[in-house]
């Protein structure tokens, strides 16, 4: 449980428990493909009604290449379930890239 002051700050800044956080990691062997998919996902989120303040990124991973894959990160502060549904729908349609979604992550790496 959060003290009252921290709860007030979390509400004002848009952090859990008042929103859902989703950290998205998009990886591909081709760095341009990973970047393009991250940019397309961002554009799709904005087109579906997400506000720019709800998105952080996409940004390249701090380690340029890991195990032969290039990664980009995106953080979504989802104010409602519809945002998460768009994200999950994108996950199902992604081709040629790996996508990992971590809901309410404990750490933010590379953002």
Long-range contacts (C-beta under 8 A, 24 or more apart in sequence): 14-53, 14-54, 14-77, 14-79, 15-77, 16-104, 19-77, 19-78, 19-79, 20-77, 20-78, 20-83, 20-84, 20-103, 20-104, 21-75, 21-76, 21-77, 21-78, 21-103, 21-104, 21-105, 22-75, 22-76, 22-78, 22-84, 22-87, 22-101, 22-102, 22-103, 22-104, 23-73, 23-74, 23-75, 23-101, 23-102, 23-105, 23-108, 23-111, 24-73, 24-74, 24-75, 24-76, 24-87, 24-99, 24-100, 24-101, 25-61, 25-71, 25-72, 25-73, 25-98, 25-99, 25-100, 25-102, 26-58, 26-71, 26-72, 26-73, 26-74, 26-94, 26-97, 26-98, 26-99, 27-69, 27-70, 27-71, 27-72, 27-97, 27-98, 27-99, 27-100, 28-69, 28-70, 28-96, 28-97, 28-98, 29-68, 29-69, 29-70, 30-70, 31-64, 31-65, 31-70, 33-96, 33-97, 34-69, 34-70, 34-71, 34-72, 34-97, 35-60, 35-70, 35-72, 37-72, 37-94, 37-96, 37-97, 37-99, 38-72, 38-73, 38-74, 41-74, 41-87, 41-90, 42-74, 44-86, 44-90, 45-76, 45-83, 45-86, 45-87, 48-82, 48-83, 48-86, 49-82, 49-83, 50-76, 50-78, 50-83, 50-86, 53-77, 54-78, 54-79, 54-83, 56-111, 57-111, 59-110, 59-111, 60-110, 61-109, 61-110, 62-109, 62-110, 69-98, 71-110, 73-109, 73-110, 73-111, 75-108, 75-111
